[in-house]
Amino acid sequence: MARPPLPLPLLLALALGLAAAAKSPYQQVLQHSRLRGRQHGPNVCAVQKLIGTNRKYFTNCKQWYQRKICGKSTVVMKLGKGLEHKADGEQLRDLGLFSLEKRRLRGDLIALYSCLKGGCREVGSVSSPKVISYECCPGYEKVPGEKGCPAALPLSNIYETLGVVGSATTQLYSDRSNLRPEIEGPGSFTIFAPSNEAWASLSAETLDSLVSNVNIELLNALRYHMVNKRVLTDDLKHGTTLNSMYQDLPIQIHHYPNGIVTVNCARLLKADHHATNGVVHVIDKVIATTTNSIQQIIETEESLETLRAAVAASDLNSLLESEGQYTLLAPTNEAFEKIPRETLNRILGDPEALRDLLNHHILKSAMCAEAIIAGLTMETLEGTTLDVGCSGEELTLNGKPIIANKDVLATNGVIHFVNELLIPDSAKTLFELAQESEVSKSTDLFRLAGLSSHLTGSERVTLLAPVNDVFKDGLPVVDSNMKNLLLNHIVRDQLSSKYLYHGQKLQTLGDKELRVFVYRNNLCIENACIAAHDKRGRFGTLFIMDKMLTPPSGSVMDVLKADHRFSTLVAAIQSAGLTENLNRPGTFTVFAPTNEAFRAMPQGELNKLMGNAKELANILKFHVADEILVSGAVGALVRLKSMQGDKLEVSMVSHLGWGFVVIRAVVCV
């Protein structure tokens, strides 16, 4: 039976939904900017600007609420009706303005004062940190006396449009190079037109070489900015290329999820300006032809000489010559020189470590600097991640401004020169891993015990290293007993916590067996629990532990007998006839009352209890659970079955900075 047709409203809703879903990231951001600006009139877009620069951005939802670009906040200074001026604190001081009292006036406004010799007067107000201003959306203009930007820009040819959209210099050079007749005449073209500021930022040498030969060099440069068809932002797909009108040489397009679109790493500033014979996109740089691969650039760049040798030794030449879209964070010679010679020689002499090191500097996709306006995590070919961000005008890697030269474009990606070497964990020794983390005091202890060779060699081991807080009162004395204990913190074989399971036995260099306990909220080895993600080095793995381990040494009764604090408990266990129960193989957790706990009982009750073996046994069984529970596993409420049969509820409470384990009986009547 044929299905009935869908109702027309539903069909329209589906069609609109599909159309919305098909919007490019750029169009989505533009739509959000338009929504944020609509209170100021039709076709007004909210725009973010980085103070002290000409960098403007349409705002997405996240940026709207964070009010930051590259970590730099600004303020909107309102000095008159309908007028908004951007200024940060330093610029306000330059204007002779400051906030005498940072007090709330109306909503989020703060008073601004101007102080001269005659005194201070209020001249306006600033909002709390924002980066929002408002301007006409692309393709629209203001009309005197009317709100917003109600008028569409007049449709003209590309040459005339260049003068309207902020690329008058491109228009001028089109005239000089005799390109004007072509972009005034019939056809369908796209031009990525450098802004006036982009032309002004060219070096004098580069500009002279262009304008001194306008009919060849300048004309060819302009034609490289052109495509012989109409291309809108929705057509600019990430990772694609367009054939330019100069010898069909490719132009690289990247369209990022944050709405940034780049052309040979130049950012689109004003996009989709329609003309009668095509479309104009204004970009922030003058772009140049790209003919060399990443590998070819490495081979010709003097500052990458050490990298060149490392790439050859690791056989990565073919990868860096192949087609693709990579980002190479290229360590300069200076970056390699900063590494201790012993460490560098070890890595350069180890093919696997060297390959991991280099792959750690290669991102899986091309990332132009202009696309980074906030922090993001990017994956490397080594499988690790790097935090890529920006601080003002500087790019950062893992929070550090170490990029010396950015956006060196290649046919198969982009290169950023870095002046520090990024060594991944997989190329480090155990000693290096531990020294850089919160267990550096443990490494000092192992070094004092003469065990450094286990942490620096090629032995496959796992180090169970206590956190520095364990040694806040100083390192213990290193004697033979301490050395043996430390040997039991080194497990044979290179492990991963992902593959540990409950009841697993681990063999140590001290010939002890350590048990693994898996709990809902923790992963523990004997009495210590893993406090952070493990770090896997070249030959060894680092487990960061919350305390020193105590390897098992005998039965429960052996442990109690060896500790003078439990002499009364030992006597009570023997009187109750439970010695054999606690000596037999099995798993127990004993909540052991100390001698002081027994003394706290009234003497008469204690004597009565100690004289009644059956009642004493019943009470003591209530202190013994039938499974192993270490303190690190006690987070939320844990229920255990006691040897007596009733349930015990165990939880952790904090008081004055200390953690206490609380045990409560659950008795079923």
C-alpha positions in Angstrom: 0.0 0.0 0.0 1.4 3.4 -1.0 2.3 5.7 1.9 0.4 9.0 2.1 2.4 12.1 1.1 3.9 14.1 3.9 2.1 17.3 4.9 3.3 20.5 3.2 4.4 22.2 6.5 6.5 19.2 7.4 8.1 19.1 3.9 8.9 22.8 4.3 10.4 22.2 7.8 12.6 19.4 6.5 13.7 21.5 3.5 14.6 24.4 5.8 16.4 22.0 8.2 18.5 20.5 5.4 19.3 24.0 4.0 20.5 25.1 7.5 22.5 22.0 7.9 24.3 22.6 4.6 25.6 26.0 5.6 29.3 26.3 5.7 31.1 27.2 8.9 31.7 30.7 7.6 28.0 31.2 6.8 27.1 29.8 10.2 29.3 32.3 12.0 28.1 35.1 9.8 24.5 34.2 10.7 25.3 34.3 14.4 27.0 37.7 14.0 23.9 38.9 12.2 21.6 37.7 15.0 23.8 39.4 17.6 23.7 42.7 15.7 20.0 42.8 14.8 19.1 45.0 17.7 21.1 47.8 16.0 19.0 47.5 12.8 18.8 45.5 9.7 21.9 43.8 8.2 24.1 44.8 11.2 26.7 42.2 12.2 28.5 41.9 15.5 32.3 42.0 14.9 35.1 41.3 17.3 38.3 43.3 17.0 41.7 42.6 18.5 42.8 46.0 20.0 46.0 47.4 18.6 45.6 45.6 15.3 43.3 45.6 12.2 42.2 42.0 12.9 38.4 41.7 12.9 36.3 38.6 13.2 32.6 37.7 12.9 31.6 36.2 16.2 30.5 32.7 16.9 28.6 31.6 20.0 31.6 30.7 22.1 33.5 33.9 21.3 30.4 35.9 22.0 30.4 34.8 25.6 34.1 34.6 26.2 34.7 38.1 24.7 38.3 37.3 23.9 40.5 36.9 20.8 43.7 35.0 21.4 43.3 35.5 25.2 43.2 39.3 24.9 40.2 41.1 26.3 39.1 44.6 25.4 36.3 47.0 26.4 33.7 48.8 24.5 33.8 52.5 25.4 30.5 54.3 24.8 31.2 58.1 24.5 28.1 59.1 22.7 24.8 57.9 21.3 25.3 55.4 18.6 29.1 55.7 18.8 31.2 52.8 20.0 35.0 53.0 20.3 37.3 50.1 21.4 40.0 50.6 23.9 41.9 48.5 26.4 43.2 49.8 29.7 46.4 51.1 28.2 44.7 53.0 25.5 42.3 54.6 28.0 45.2 55.9 29.9 46.7 57.3 26.7 43.4 59.2 26.2 43.6 60.6 29.7 40.7 58.4 30.8 40.5 56.0 33.7 38.0 54.5 36.0 38.1 56.4 39.3 35.9 53.8 40.9 35.3 50.4 39.3 31.7 50.4 40.6 28.6 49.2 38.8 26.4 52.1 37.5 23.8 50.5 35.3 23.9 46.8 34.4 27.6 46.2 33.6 28.7 49.8 33.0 31.6 51.3 34.9 32.2 55.1 35.1 35.0 56.7 33.1 36.6 60.0 34.2 38.9 62.5 32.6 41.3 64.3 35.0 42.9 67.6 34.2 44.5 70.2 36.5 41.1 71.5 37.4 39.8 68.2 38.6 38.0 65.1 37.3 34.7 64.8 35.5 32.7 61.8 34.3 32.9 61.6 30.5 31.4 58.3 29.7 31.4 54.7 30.8 32.8 51.4 29.8 31.3 47.9 30.0 33.0 45.0 31.6 35.6 43.4 29.3 34.1 42.8 25.8 35.3 42.7 22.3 32.1 43.4 20.4 31.5 46.2 17.9 28.9 46.5 15.2 29.1 47.2 11.5 27.3 46.5 8.2 27.2 42.9 7.1 28.9 42.1 3.8 27.0 43.5 0.9 25.2 46.2 2.7 25.7 49.9 3.6 24.3 52.6 5.8 21.7 55.2 4.7 21.9 58.6 6.4 19.1 59.0 9.0 18.1 55.4 9.0 18.9 52.7 11.5 21.2 49.8 10.6 22.4 49.1 7.1 19.2 48.9 5.1 20.7 49.4 1.6 22.4 46.7 -0.5 25.7 47.8 -2.1 25.2 48.8 -5.7 26.1 45.9 -8.1 28.9 46.8 -10.4 31.8 45.1 -12.1 34.8 43.7 -10.2 37.0 46.7 -10.9 34.4 49.1 -9.4 33.6 46.7 -6.5 37.3 46.7 -5.4 37.1 50.4 -4.6 33.9 49.9 -2.5 35.1 47.0 -0.3 38.4 48.3 1.0 40.8 47.2 -1.7 41.5 50.4 -3.5 45.2 49.5 -3.8 44.3 46.3 -5.7 42.1 48.5 -7.9 44.9 50.9 -8.6 47.4 48.1 -9.4 44.8 46.5 -11.7 44.7 49.7 -13.6 48.5 50.0 -13.8 49.0 46.4 -14.9 46.4 46.6 -17.6 44.2 44.1 -15.8 41.4 46.6 -15.6 39.8 45.9 -19.0 39.5 42.2 -18.2 37.8 42.7 -14.8 35.6 45.4 -16.1 34.5 43.3 -19.1 32.3 40.2 -19.6 33.1 37.0 -17.9 32.8 35.3 -14.5 35.8 35.7 -12.2 36.7 35.4 -8.5 39.4 37.6 -7.1 40.9 37.3 -3.7 41.8 40.9 -3.3 44.5 42.0 -0.8 43.3 44.7 1.5 44.9 48.1 1.4 46.8 47.2 4.6 48.0 44.0 3.1 49.7 45.8 0.2 51.2 48.4 2.7 52.7 45.6 4.8 54.8 44.2 1.9 58.5 44.8 2.2 59.9 47.7 0.1 62.0 45.2 -1.9 59.0 43.0 -2.7 56.8 45.9 -3.7 59.5 47.5 -5.8 60.0 44.2 -7.7 56.2 44.2 -8.5 55.6 47.9 -9.5 58.9 48.2 -11.4 57.6 45.6 -13.9 53.8 46.2 -13.9 53.1 44.4 -17.2 54.7 41.1 -16.2 55.4 40.8 -12.4 52.5 42.8 -11.1 50.1 41.4 -13.7 51.1 37.8 -12.9 50.8 38.5 -9.2 47.3 39.8 -9.6 46.2 37.0 -11.9 47.5 34.5 -9.3 44.8 36.0 -7.0 42.1 35.2 -9.5 40.0 32.2 -10.5 38.1 32.1 -13.8 34.7 31.2 -12.3 32.4 32.5 -9.6 33.4 30.9 -6.2 31.5 31.8 -3.0 32.5 30.9 0.5 30.1 27.8 0.5 32.2 26.6 -2.5 35.5 27.0 -0.6 35.9 23.5 0.8 38.6 22.7 3.4 41.7 21.1 2.0 40.9 21.8 -1.6 42.8 23.8 -4.3 41.6 26.2 -7.0 43.5 26.7 -10.2 44.5 30.3 -10.5 44.5 32.4 -13.7 48.3 32.5 -13.6 49.6 29.3 -15.3 46.9 27.3 -13.5 49.1 27.3 -10.4 47.1 26.1 -7.4 45.6 28.2 -4.6 45.2 26.3 -1.3 41.8 26.7 0.4 41.2 25.9 4.1 37.7 26.4 5.6 38.0 25.7 9.4 35.2 24.7 11.8 35.5 28.1 13.6 34.4 29.8 10.4 37.8 31.1 9.4 38.6 30.7 5.7 42.1 31.0 4.4 43.6 31.3 0.9 47.3 30.3 0.9 47.0 31.1 4.7 45.7 34.6 4.0 42.4 35.1 5.9 39.2 36.2 4.2 38.2 39.5 5.8 35.2 40.5 3.7 33.7 37.7 1.6 31.1 37.1 -1.0 30.9 40.7 -2.5 29.0 40.1 -5.7 29.8 41.8 -8.9 28.2 41.7 -12.3 31.1 39.6 -13.6 32.0 37.6 -10.6 32.7 37.9 -6.9 35.3 39.7 -4.7 36.8 38.3 -1.4 39.1 40.7 0.5 42.0 38.9 2.1 44.6 40.1 4.7 47.8 39.3 2.8 49.2 39.4 -0.7 49.6 35.7 -1.6 52.5 34.2 -3.5 52.9 31.2 -5.7 53.8 27.9 -4.0 55.9 25.4 -5.8 58.0 23.6 -3.2 57.0 20.7 -1.0 57.7 20.6 2.8 60.8 18.4 2.1 62.1 20.8 -0.6 61.8 23.8 1.8 63.7 21.8 4.5 66.5 21.0 2.0 67.1 24.7 1.1 66.6 26.4 4.5 69.9 27.0 6.3 68.2 27.3 9.8 66.8 23.7 9.4 70.1 21.9 8.7 69.9 19.7 11.8 66.3 18.9 11.0 67.3 18.0 7.5 69.8 15.4 8.8 67.2 14.0 11.3 64.6 13.6 8.6 67.0 11.8 6.3 68.1 9.5 9.2 64.5 8.6 10.0 63.5 8.0 6.4 60.7 10.6 6.5 61.7 12.3 3.3 59.1 10.5 1.2 56.3 11.5 3.6 57.2 15.2 3.5 57.5 15.0 -0.3 54.1 13.3 -0.8 50.8 14.8 -1.5 48.8 15.8 1.6 48.0 18.6 3.9 50.4 18.6 6.9 51.6 21.1 9.4 55.3 20.8 10.2 56.4 22.5 13.4 60.0 22.7 12.2 62.6 22.8 15.0 65.4 25.2 14.0 69.1 24.5 14.5 68.8 26.7 17.7 66.1 24.4 19.0 68.2 21.3 18.7 71.2 23.1 20.4 69.1 23.8 23.5 68.8 20.1 24.2 71.6 18.5 26.4 74.1 16.9 24.1 73.8 13.5 25.8 70.0 13.5 25.4 70.2 14.6 21.8 72.8 12.0 20.9 70.7 9.3 22.5 67.6 10.3 20.4 69.5 10.8 17.2 71.1 7.4 17.6 67.8 5.6 18.3 65.8 5.3 15.0 62.5 4.6 16.8 62.9 7.5 19.3 64.0 9.8 16.4 61.0 8.9 14.3 58.6 9.5 17.3 60.3 12.9 17.9 59.8 14.0 14.3 56.3 12.7 14.0 55.5 14.6 17.2 56.3 17.8 15.2 53.9 16.9 12.3 50.2 17.7 12.6 47.7 15.6 10.7 46.2 18.6 8.9 47.3 22.0 7.6 46.8 24.7 10.3 47.4 28.3 9.2 48.2 30.8 11.9 45.2 33.0 11.0 42.8 30.2 11.8 43.9 30.1 15.5 41.9 32.6 17.6 41.6 30.4 20.7 43.2 27.3 22.1 42.6 23.9 20.5 44.1 20.5 20.7 45.6 19.0 17.6 46.7 15.4 16.9 50.2 14.6 15.6 51.4 11.8 13.4 52.9 10.2 16.5 49.5 9.9 18.0 50.0 12.5 20.7 48.3 15.8 21.0 49.6 19.4 21.2 47.8 22.4 22.6 47.9 25.1 19.9 46.8 28.5 20.8 47.6 32.2 20.6 48.4 35.1 22.9 47.8 38.4 21.2 49.8 38.3 18.0 51.9 35.3 19.0 51.1 31.6 18.4 51.7 29.3 21.3 52.5 25.6 21.6 51.6 23.9 24.9 51.2 27.5 26.3 54.6 28.7 25.2 55.3 31.4 22.5 58.0 29.3 20.7 57.0 29.8 17.1 59.6 32.0 15.4 58.3 32.1 11.9 54.8 31.1 10.8 52.9 30.2 7.7 55.7 29.2 5.4 53.5 27.6 2.7 54.3 24.4 0.8 52.5 22.5 -1.8 51.6 19.8 0.7 51.0 21.9 3.8 52.4 24.6 5.9 55.5 25.1 8.1 55.9 27.0 11.3 59.5 27.3 12.6 59.8 26.6 16.3 62.8 27.5 18.5 62.3 24.8 21.0 62.3 21.0 20.5 59.1 19.2 21.5 60.2 15.9 22.9 57.3 13.4 23.2 57.1 11.0 26.1 57.8 8.1 23.8 61.3 9.4 23.1 62.2 10.0 26.8 63.9 7.8 29.4 62.0 7.0 32.6 64.3 9.3 34.5 63.4 12.2 32.1 59.7 11.5 32.4 59.9 11.4 36.2 62.1 14.6 36.5 59.5 16.6 34.5 56.5 15.5 36.5 55.2 15.6 40.1 57.4 12.7 41.2 60.8 14.4 40.8 61.6 13.8 44.5 61.2 10.0 43.8 63.8 10.2 41.1 66.2 11.8 43.6 65.5 9.0 46.0 66.2 6.3 43.3 69.4 8.2 42.3 70.6 8.3 46.0 69.9 4.5 46.2 72.1 3.9 43.2 69.2 2.7 41.0 69.5 5.3 38.2 70.6 2.8 35.7 67.2 1.1 35.7 65.6 4.5 34.8 68.0 5.6 32.0 68.8 2.4 30.2 67.0 0.2 27.7 65.5 -2.2 30.3 61.8 -2.7 29.9 60.3 -1.7 33.3 57.5 0.2 35.0 58.3 2.7 37.7 55.8 3.1 40.5 56.8 6.6 41.7 55.2 8.2 44.7 54.1 11.9 44.3 56.3 14.6 45.8 53.7 15.3 48.6 54.7 11.9 50.1 58.1 13.4 50.9 57.0 16.9 52.1 58.9 16.3 55.3 62.1 15.3 53.4 63.5 12.2 51.8 64.0 9.2 54.0 67.4 7.8 54.8 68.7 5.5 52.1 69.9 2.3 53.7 69.7 -1.4 52.5 66.1 -1.7 53.6 65.1 1.4 51.7 67.0 0.3 48.6 65.1 -3.1 48.7 61.8 -1.2 49.1 62.6 1.0 46.1 63.5 -2.1 44.0 59.9 -3.2 44.8 58.7 0.0 43.1 60.2 -1.1 39.8 58.1 -3.7 38.0 59.6 -6.0 35.4 58.2 -5.3 31.9 56.8 -2.1 30.4 53.1 -2.0 31.4 50.1 0.2 30.6 47.4 0.8 33.2 44.8 0.2 30.5 45.6 -3.5 30.5 45.8 -4.1 34.3 43.1 -6.3 35.8 41.9 -7.2 39.3 44.0 -9.9 40.9 46.9 -9.5 38.5 50.3 -10.2 40.0 53.3 -8.0 39.1 56.9 -9.1 39.5 59.3 -6.5 40.9 63.1 -6.1 40.6 63.1 -6.9 44.3 61.6 -10.3 43.6 58.3 -9.5 45.3 54.8 -10.0 43.8 52.5 -7.0 43.9 48.7 -7.4 43.6 46.5 -5.2 41.4 43.1 -4.1 42.7 40.6 -2.6 40.4 37.8 -0.5 42.1 35.0 1.6 40.7 36.8 4.9 41.3 40.5 3.8 41.4 43.2 1.5 40.2 45.5 0.4 43.0 48.7 -1.7 43.4 48.9 -3.0 46.9 48.2 -0.1 49.3 48.9 2.7 46.8 46.7 3.9 44.0 47.6 5.4 40.6 47.1 9.2 41.0 47.4 10.3 37.3 47.5 9.0 33.8 50.6 6.8 33.2 53.4 8.2 31.0 54.9 5.8 28.5 58.5 6.4 27.6 60.9 4.8 25.2 61.6 1.7 27.3 59.8 2.3 30.5 56.4 3.5 31.8 55.8 5.8 34.7 52.9 5.2 37.1 52.4 8.1 39.5 51.3 6.7 42.8 49.6 8.4 45.8 51.9 6.9 48.4 54.9 4.6 49.0 54.0 0.9 48.4 54.1 -1.7 51.1 54.7 -5.1 49.5 52.8 -8.0 51.3 54.8 -9.6 54.1 53.0 -12.5 55.6 49.4 -13.1 56.7 47.1 -10.7 58.5 48.1 -12.2 61.8 51.8 -11.8 60.9 51.3 -8.1 60.2 49.3 -7.5 63.5 51.8 -9.4 65.6 54.7 -7.3 64.2 53.0 -4.0 65.2 53.0 -3.3 69.0 49.9 -1.0 68.6 47.8 -4.1 68.1 49.0 -6.4 70.9 45.6 -6.3 72.7 43.8 -7.1 69.4 46.2 -10.1 68.8 45.4 -11.4 72.3 41.7 -11.0 71.7 41.8 -12.8 68.3 43.7 -15.7 70.0 41.2 -15.8 72.9 38.3 -15.8 70.4 39.8 -18.7 68.5 40.1 -16.7 65.2 43.8 -17.1 64.7 43.4 -19.9 62.2 40.7 -17.9 60.2 43.1 -15.0 59.7 46.1 -17.2 58.9 44.5 -19.2 56.1 44.7 -18.2 52.4 42.1 -15.7 51.4 41.3 -12.0 51.1 40.5 -9.8 54.2 40.3 -6.2 55.2 40.7 -5.8 59.0 39.5 -2.6 60.6 42.0 -3.1 63.5 41.2 -1.5 66.8 44.4 -0.2 68.4 45.4 -0.8 72.1 44.2 2.8 72.7 40.7 1.9 71.3 40.5 -1.0 73.7 41.6 1.2 76.6 38.8 3.6 75.8 36.2 1.0 76.8 35.0 0.9 80.4 37.2 -1.6 82.2 34.3 -3.6 83.3 32.9 -4.0 79.8 36.3 -4.9 78.4 36.9 -7.6 81.1 33.4 -9.0 80.4 34.0 -9.1 76.6 37.5 -10.6 76.9 36.0 -13.3 79.2 33.3 -14.3 76.7 34.9 -16.0 73.7 31.7 -16.4 71.7 30.7 -12.7 72.0 34.3 -11.6 71.5 34.5 -13.6 68.3 31.2 -12.1 67.1 32.5 -8.6 67.7 35.9 -9.2 66.1 34.3 -10.8 63.0 32.4 -7.5 62.6 35.8 -5.8 62.1 36.8 -8.1 59.3 35.6 -7.8 55.7 35.8 -10.7 53.2 37.6 -8.7 50.5 40.6 -6.3 50.2 39.8 -2.6 50.4 42.6 -0.1 50.4 42.1 3.4 51.6 42.6 4.9 48.1 39.5 3.1 46.9 37.2 4.7 49.5 35.6 7.6 47.7 31.8 7.4 47.6 30.1 5.0 50.0 31.4 1.4 49.8 29.5 -1.5 51.2 31.4 -4.6 52.4 30.2 -7.9 53.8 31.7 -8.6 57.2 32.9 -12.0 58.4 30.1 -11.8 60.9 27.5 -11.6 58.1 26.2 -8.0 58.3 27.2 -5.2 56.0 29.7 -2.5 56.7 29.4 0.9 55.0 32.8 2.6 54.5 33.2 6.2 53.4 35.8 9.0 53.5 35.2 12.3 55.2 37.5 15.4 55.4 38.2 17.4 58.5 40.8 20.2 58.8 42.6 19.0 55.7 42.7 15.4 56.8 40.9 12.4 55.3 39.2 10.0 57.7 37.7 6.6 56.9 34.3 6.2 58.5 32.8 2.7 59.1 29.2 2.3 59.8 27.4 -1.0 60.6 24.3 -2.0 58.7 22.5 -4.6 60.8 19.6 -6.6 59.4 17.0 -7.5 62.1 
